[in-house]
Amino acid sequence: MNIHHPFELIIGGLYEHYKGNRYRLMNVAKHSETLELMVVYECLYDNPEGLIWVRPLSMFSEVVEVKGQKVPRFKLIRSS
């Protein structure tokens, strides 16, 4: 999928959340009402809440502040 966004999205890529958990990016979809881009990703650890998640691309790709340092919410650690 061709997405015009500065954040590198690799379908099938392995991403690490800033808290340490890992996820596989499954695809990018559009919200049916707003057309906002949504990231569909798979949780790669035993999560009792579920394995498949969706989050707005703007949130998936944002930079957050942790202990005074700016870090990506999700960073690509392997391209598949």
DSSP file (Angstrom, degrees, kcal/mol; ACC not computed):
  #  RESIDUE AA STRUCTURE BP1 BP2  ACC     N-H-->O    O-->H-N    N-H-->O    O-->H-N    TCO  KAPPA ALPHA  PHI   PSI    X-CA   Y-CA   Z-CA
    1    1 A M              0   0    0      0, 0.0     2,-0.7     0, 0.0    10,-0.1   0.000 360.0 360.0 360.0 130.0    0.0    0.0    0.0
    2    2 A N        +     0   0    0      2,-0.0     2,-0.5     0, 0.0     0, 0.0  -0.764 360.0 178.2 -88.2 114.6    1.4    3.4   -1.0
    3    3 A I        -     0   0    0     -2,-0.7     2,-1.5     6,-0.1     6,-0.1  -0.973  27.1-142.1-122.3 127.6    1.0    5.7    2.0
    4    4 A H        +     0   0    0     -2,-0.5    -2,-0.0     2,-0.0     3,-0.0  -0.667  59.6 117.0 -89.5  86.7    2.3    9.3    1.9
    5    5 A H        -     0   0    0     -2,-1.5     4,-0.2     2,-0.2    -2,-0.1  -0.985  68.0-129.2-151.7 139.9    3.5    9.6    5.4
    6    6 A P  S    S+     0   0    0      0, 0.0     2,-0.3     0, 0.0    -1,-0.1   0.727  84.7  92.9 -67.2 -20.0    7.1   10.2    6.8
    7    7 A F  S    S-     0   0    0      1,-0.1     2,-0.6    -3,-0.0    -2,-0.2  -0.570  85.1-119.1 -75.6 133.5    6.8    7.2    9.1
    8    8 A E        -     0   0    0     -2,-0.3     2,-0.6    53,-0.1    68,-0.1  -0.632  31.7-171.3 -77.9 115.3    8.2    4.0    7.6
    9    9 A L        -     0   0    0     -2,-0.6     2,-0.6    -4,-0.2    -6,-0.1  -0.938   5.7-176.7-109.7 122.4    5.4    1.4    7.4
   10   10 A I    >   -     0   0    0     -2,-0.6     3,-2.6    17,-0.1    15,-0.3  -0.953  24.5-134.4-120.1 110.7    6.5   -2.1    6.4
   11   11 A I  T 3  S+     0   0    0     -2,-0.6    15,-0.2     1,-0.3     3,-0.1  -0.472  98.5  17.6 -63.2 128.1    3.6   -4.6    6.0
   12   12 A G  T 3  S+     0   0    0     13,-3.5    -1,-0.3     1,-0.3    14,-0.1   0.321  98.5 140.2  88.6  -6.7    4.7   -7.7    7.8
   13   13 A G    <   -     0   0    0     -3,-2.6    12,-2.4    12,-0.2     2,-0.5  -0.298  55.1-120.5 -70.1 153.9    7.4   -5.7    9.6
   14   14 A L  E     -AB  24  78A   0     64,-3.4    63,-3.1    10,-0.2    64,-1.5  -0.854  33.4-172.0 -97.0 124.0    8.2   -6.3   13.3
   15   15 A Y  E     -AB  23  76A   0      8,-3.3     8,-2.7    -2,-0.5     2,-0.5  -0.886  14.4-146.3-119.1 147.7    7.7   -3.3   15.5
   16   16 A E  E     -AB  22  75A   0     59,-2.7    59,-2.2    -2,-0.3     6,-0.2  -0.960  14.8-136.4-115.5 128.1    8.6   -2.6   19.1
   17   17 A H  E >   - B   0  74A   0      4,-3.0     3,-2.8    -2,-0.5    57,-0.2  -0.472  30.1-110.6 -73.8 150.6    6.4   -0.4   21.3
   18   18 A Y  T 3  S+     0   0    0     55,-2.1    -1,-0.1     1,-0.3    56,-0.1   0.718 119.8  59.8 -59.4 -19.3    8.3    2.0   23.5
   19   19 A K  T 3  S-     0   0    0     54,-0.2    -1,-0.3     2,-0.1    54,-0.0   0.514 123.7-103.4 -85.8  -5.2    7.3   -0.1   26.5
   20   20 A G  S <  S+     0   0    0     -3,-2.8    -2,-0.1     1,-0.3     2,-0.1   0.156  77.2 126.6 112.2 -19.6    9.0   -3.2   25.0
   21   21 A N        -     0   0    0     -5,-0.1    -4,-3.0     1,-0.1    -1,-0.3  -0.364  50.6-131.4 -73.6 155.1    6.3   -5.4   23.6
   22   22 A R  E     -A   16   0A   0     -6,-0.2    22,-2.2    -2,-0.1     2,-0.3  -0.815  23.4-179.7-113.6 149.8    6.5   -6.5   20.0
   23   23 A Y  E     -AC  15  43A   0     -8,-2.7    -8,-3.3    -2,-0.3     2,-0.5  -0.974  23.7-132.3-143.8 151.3    4.0   -6.5   17.2
   24   24 A R  E     -AC  14  42A   0     18,-2.2    18,-3.0    -2,-0.3     2,-0.6  -0.942  25.4-130.2-106.9 126.4    3.7   -7.4   13.5
   25   25 A L  E     + C   0  41A   0    -12,-2.4   -13,-3.5    -2,-0.5    16,-0.3  -0.652  27.7 179.4 -76.4 118.5    2.2   -4.8   11.2
   26   26 A M  E     -     0   0A   0     14,-2.5     2,-0.3    -2,-0.6    15,-0.2   0.869  52.5 -47.5 -89.7 -41.9   -0.5   -6.7    9.3
   27   27 A N  E     - C   0  40A   0     13,-1.8    13,-3.0   -16,-0.1     2,-0.4  -0.979  45.9-104.2-175.1 177.1   -1.9   -3.9    7.1
   28   28 A V  E     + C   0  39A   0     -2,-0.3     2,-0.3    11,-0.2    11,-0.2  -0.988  37.9 178.1-122.8 135.6   -3.3   -0.4    6.9
   29   29 A A  E     - C   0  38A   0      9,-3.1     9,-3.7    -2,-0.4     2,-0.4  -0.799  26.0-116.1-129.8 170.1   -7.0    0.2    6.5
   30   30 A K  E     - C   0  37A   0     -2,-0.3     7,-0.2     7,-0.2     2,-0.2  -0.923  30.6-113.5-111.1 138.0   -9.3    3.2    6.3
   31   31 A H     >  -     0   0    0      5,-2.7     4,-1.8    -2,-0.4     5,-0.0  -0.483  26.7-132.0 -63.4 134.1  -11.9    4.0    8.9
   32   32 A S  T  4 S+     0   0    0      1,-0.2    -1,-0.1    -2,-0.2    -2,-0.0   0.744  98.8  31.3 -67.5 -24.6  -15.3    3.5    7.2
   33   33 A E  T  4 S+     0   0    0      3,-0.1    -1,-0.2     1,-0.0    -2,-0.0   0.849 132.7  25.5 -99.4 -43.6  -16.8    6.8    8.4
   34   34 A T  T  4 S-     0   0    0      2,-0.1    -2,-0.2     0, 0.0     3,-0.1   0.622  88.7-133.2 -99.0 -14.8  -13.9    9.2    8.6
   35   35 A L     <  +     0   0    0     -4,-1.8    -3,-0.1     1,-0.2     2,-0.1   0.591  49.8 157.8  66.0  13.4  -11.5    7.6    6.1
   36   36 A E        -     0   0    0     -6,-0.1    -5,-2.7     1,-0.1     2,-0.3  -0.438  49.1-108.5 -64.8 139.1   -8.7    8.0    8.7
   37   37 A L  E     -C   30   0A   0     -7,-0.2    20,-2.7    -2,-0.1    21,-0.4  -0.547  38.6-166.5 -72.2 132.2   -5.8    5.6    8.1
   38   38 A M  E     -CD  29  56A   0     -9,-3.7    -9,-3.1    -2,-0.3     2,-0.5  -0.951  14.9-136.1-122.6 140.0   -5.7    2.9   10.7
   39   39 A V  E     -CD  28  55A   0     16,-3.5    16,-1.9    -2,-0.4     2,-0.6  -0.833  13.3-155.9 -95.9 130.6   -2.9    0.4   11.4
   40   40 A V  E     +CD  27  54A   0    -13,-3.0   -14,-2.5    -2,-0.5   -13,-1.8  -0.933  24.6 170.0-106.2 122.4   -3.9   -3.2   11.9
   41   41 A Y  E     -CD  25  53A   0     12,-2.7    12,-3.1    -2,-0.6     2,-0.5  -0.954  30.1-128.1-139.9 156.1   -1.3   -5.1   13.9
   42   42 A E  E     -CD  24  52A   0    -18,-3.0   -18,-2.2    -2,-0.3     2,-0.4  -0.867  22.2-128.2-107.0 130.5   -0.8   -8.4   15.7
   43   43 A C  E     -C   23   0A   0      8,-3.7   -20,-0.2    -2,-0.5     4,-0.1  -0.617  15.3-159.5 -73.6 128.6    0.3   -8.7   19.3
   44   44 A L        +     0   0    0    -22,-2.2     2,-0.3    -2,-0.4   -21,-0.1   0.037  67.8  62.7-103.8  26.2    3.3  -11.1   19.5
   45   45 A Y  S    S-     0   0    0    -23,-0.1     2,-1.0     6,-0.1    -2,-0.1  -0.926 102.8 -79.8-139.1 166.2    3.0  -12.0   23.1
   46   46 A D        +     0   0    0     -2,-0.3    -2,-0.1     2,-0.0     5,-0.1  -0.553  55.3 172.7 -72.1 104.0    0.3  -13.7   25.2
   47   47 A N    >   -     0   0    0     -2,-1.0     3,-1.7    -4,-0.1    -4,-0.1  -0.951  26.1-158.2-118.5 112.3   -2.2  -10.9   25.7
   48   48 A P  T 3  S+     0   0    0      0, 0.0    -1,-0.1     0, 0.0     3,-0.1   0.681  91.3  64.0 -63.7 -16.5   -5.5  -11.9   27.4
   49   49 A E  T 3  S-     0   0    0      1,-0.3     2,-0.2    -3,-0.0    -3,-0.0   0.662 120.5 -73.6 -81.1 -16.9   -7.2   -8.8   25.9
   50   50 A G    <   -     0   0    0     -3,-1.7    -1,-0.3     1,-0.1     3,-0.1  -0.674  25.8-117.9 140.4 165.2   -6.7  -10.0   22.3
   51   51 A L  S    S+     0   0    0     -2,-0.2    -8,-3.7     1,-0.1     2,-0.5   0.720  89.6  64.0-107.5 -28.4   -4.2  -10.5   19.5
   52   52 A I  E     +D   42   0A   0    -10,-0.2     2,-0.3   -12,-0.0   -10,-0.2  -0.878  63.7 175.1-106.8 128.6   -5.3   -8.3   16.7
   53   53 A W  E     -D   41   0A   0    -12,-3.1   -12,-2.7    -2,-0.5     2,-0.4  -0.868  18.3-156.2-129.7 159.0   -5.4   -4.5   17.3
   54   54 A V  E     +D   40   0A   0     -2,-0.3   -14,-0.2   -14,-0.2   -26,-0.0  -0.996  15.8 169.5-136.6 142.1   -6.1   -1.4   15.3
   55   55 A R  E     -D   39   0A   0    -16,-1.9   -16,-3.5    -2,-0.4     5,-0.1  -0.991  43.7 -90.3-149.4 145.0   -4.8    2.1   16.0
   56   56 A P  E >>  -D   38   0A   0      0, 0.0     4,-2.7     0, 0.0     3,-0.9  -0.323  34.1-127.3 -56.7 138.8   -4.9    5.4   14.0
   57   57 A L  H 3> S+     0   0    0    -20,-2.7     4,-2.5     1,-0.3     5,-0.2   0.884 110.0  60.0 -54.4 -40.0   -1.8    5.7   11.9
   58   58 A S  H 34 S+     0   0    0    -21,-0.4    -1,-0.3     1,-0.2     4,-0.2   0.846 111.0  40.2 -59.6 -33.7   -1.2    9.2   13.4
   59   59 A M  H X4 S+     0   0    0     -3,-0.9     3,-0.9     2,-0.2    -2,-0.2   0.877 112.8  53.7 -81.7 -40.9   -1.0    7.6   16.9
   60   60 A F  H 3< S+     0   0    0     -4,-2.7    14,-0.6     1,-0.2    -2,-0.2   0.877 116.3  40.0 -59.2 -38.0    1.0    4.5   15.7
   61   61 A S  T 3< S+     0   0    0     -4,-2.5    -1,-0.2    -5,-0.2    -2,-0.2   0.396  92.8 114.1 -95.8   2.6    3.6    6.8   14.2
   62   62 A E    <   -     0   0    0     -3,-0.9    11,-2.8    -4,-0.2     2,-0.4  -0.262  64.4-121.1 -77.6 163.1    3.8    9.5   16.8
   63   63 A V  E     -E   72   0B   0      9,-0.2     2,-0.3    10,-0.1    -1,-0.1  -0.858  29.9-165.8 -99.2 134.6    6.7   10.4   19.0
   64   64 A V  E     -E   71   0B   0      7,-3.3     7,-3.1    -2,-0.4     2,-0.6  -0.822  20.7-117.2-118.9 159.7    6.1   10.2   22.8
   65   65 A E  E     +E   70   0B   0     -2,-0.3     2,-0.5     5,-0.2     5,-0.2  -0.868  31.0 178.1-101.0 125.8    8.0   11.6   25.7
   66   66 A V  E >  S-E   69   0B   0      3,-3.3     3,-1.9    -2,-0.6    -2,-0.0  -0.979  71.9 -20.5-129.6 117.5    9.4    9.0   28.1
   67   67 A K  T 3  S-     0   0    0     -2,-0.5    -1,-0.1     1,-0.3     3,-0.1   0.877 129.3 -49.1  51.4  42.2   11.5   10.2   31.1
   68   68 A G  T 3  S+     0   0    0      1,-0.2     2,-0.4     0, 0.0    -1,-0.3   0.429 119.3 105.9  82.5  -0.3   12.2   13.4   29.4
   69   69 A Q  E <   -E   66   0B   0     -3,-1.9    -3,-3.3     2,-0.0     2,-0.5  -0.904  67.9-128.1-114.9 142.6   13.3   11.9   26.1
   70   70 A K  E     +E   65   0B   0     -2,-0.4    -5,-0.2    -5,-0.2    -7,-0.0  -0.763  37.9 166.1 -88.7 125.7   11.3   11.8   22.8
   71   71 A V  E     -E   64   0B   0     -7,-3.1    -7,-3.3    -2,-0.5     2,-0.1  -0.951  41.4 -96.4-136.0 153.7   11.0    8.3   21.4
   72   72 A P  E     -E   63   0B   0      0, 0.0    -9,-0.2     0, 0.0     3,-0.2  -0.479  25.1-134.8 -69.1 142.2    8.8    6.7   18.7
   73   73 A R  S    S+     0   0    0    -11,-2.8   -55,-2.1     1,-0.3     2,-0.4   0.929  96.7  15.7 -60.1 -44.4    5.7    5.0   20.0
   74   74 A F  E    S-B   17   0A   0    -14,-0.6     2,-0.4   -12,-0.4    -1,-0.3  -0.996  75.7-166.6-128.7 135.3    6.5    2.1   17.7
   75   75 A K  E     -B   16   0A   0    -59,-2.2   -59,-2.7    -2,-0.4     2,-0.4  -0.972  26.0-116.6-123.9 142.1    9.9    1.5   16.0
   76   76 A L  E     +B   15   0A   0     -2,-0.4   -61,-0.2   -61,-0.2     3,-0.1  -0.575  36.1 167.5 -72.1 126.6   10.6   -0.9   13.2
   77   77 A I  E     +     0   0A   0    -63,-3.1     2,-0.3     1,-0.4   -62,-0.2   0.582  68.9  14.6-116.3 -16.4   13.1   -3.5   14.3
   78   78 A R  E     -B   14   0A   0    -64,-1.5   -64,-3.4     1,-0.0    -1,-0.4  -0.927  62.2-140.4-157.4 135.2   12.9   -6.0   11.4
   79   79 A S              0   0    0     -2,-0.3   -66,-0.1   -66,-0.2   -64,-0.0   0.378 360.0 360.0 -83.5   6.9   11.4   -5.5    8.0
   80   80 A S              0   0    0    -66,-0.1    -1,-0.1   -68,-0.0   -67,-0.1   0.287 360.0 360.0 131.9 360.0    9.8   -9.1    7.9
